[in-house]
Amino acid sequence: MGSVGGALGVAARAAPTIGQVLASMARSAFVSGMVLSLFAGAMVAVAAGLLALLALPARAASS
């Protein structure tokens, strides 16, 4: 797999119409992947918060 920079470099050397389409698709794919990874990270954070809320005691045990 390559990178967005690599795809944009190829798009810059391609024919104008093809280059514009390739650059647009590369940017769109990057943003789509970023949204998916941020959503997954948010779900992990929510799950960890719920686990901590349910598993940890509400207050310290008195001695």
PyMOL commands that set and color helices and strands:
alter all, ss='L'
color gray80, all
select helices_A, chain A and resi 4-13+16-55
alter helices_A, ss='H'
color red, helices_A
deselect
rebuild
show_as cartoon
